[in-house]
Amino acid sequence: MARGAESLKRGIRGVLGADAYEKYLEFHAARHPGHEPLSEAEFWRDRTDRQDRNPQGRCC
């Protein structure tokens, strides 16, 4: 039962985009080893700025 709840939680986070920073860290580590990744605050600020400059199919 606990595994099912954890799986559901991961699924919801994925749909909402809440796991974007974790995915960024994985990507960054694989593509840019030895380089410092953005902090979480910097990541979200950059993501929001990019979305504001290039709005695409957002509901809000």
Rosetta blueprint (number, residue, H / E / L):
1 M L
2 A H
3 R H
4 G H
5 A H
6 E H
7 S H
8 L H
9 K H
10 R H
11 G H
12 I H
13 R H
14 G H
15 V H
16 L H
17 G L
18 A L
19 D L
20 A H
21 Y H
22 E H
23 K H
24 Y H
25 L H
26 E H
27 F H
28 H H
29 A H
30 A H
31 R H
32 H L
33 P L
34 G L
35 H L
36 E L
37 P L
38 L L
39 S L
40 E H
41 A H
42 E H
43 F H
44 W H
45 R H
46 D H
47 R H
48 T H
49 D H
50 R H
51 Q H
52 D H
53 R H
54 N L
55 P L
56 Q L
57 G L
58 R L
59 C L
60 C L
